[in-house]
Amino acid sequence: MHHRSIAVYDRFLGALSGILTKAEAHCVAKNIKPEAMLTFRLFPDMFPFVKQVQLSCDFAARAAARLAGEEPKSFPDTETSFAELQGRIAAARGYIASFDASLYAGAETRNITIKVRGNDMVMTGETFLNFYSLPQFYFHIATAYNILRHNGVEVGKGDYMGA
């Protein structure tokens, strides 16, 4: 479970960091105010780019802790620049790396309880990872990628995959 979670989260957060680097360079090259990119959303009822990055980090960090049997650390949502988002990604990667693999012994059968719309949802670690955490994580990273791609940032599938 450690390898199936931490290695995946770390790789894709690293890829997200690389995508942010390209987005910032794109803003400089095209004389685009970074705030325009950071606050862009694909549709009015969707979260903006900055929130997509924050949620990507949150889903990785919270899953790492829960699967290890620990209470998740909270990260305040205060980022307003590419540099601050890079710091958030680095903090999330450092946090998930701090969990020793031994803490994940039996994680697949450990009960994980999360709040969904104010109600407790209980599932095994296996179900939590495969049907809740990873899909949420990928959704927010893909949405961040799509916002940048929609705005002309030259990123491709290799960037998304962290190749």
Secondary structure, DSSP 4 states (H G I P E B T S, - for coil): -HIIIIIHHHHHHHHHHHHHHHHHHHHHHTT--HHHHHT--SSTTSPPHHHHHHHHHHHHHHHHHHHTT-PPPP------SHHHHHHHHHHHHHHHHTS-GGGGTTTTTSEEEEEETTEEEEEEHHHHIIIIIHHHHHHHHHHHHHHHHHTT----HHHHHT-
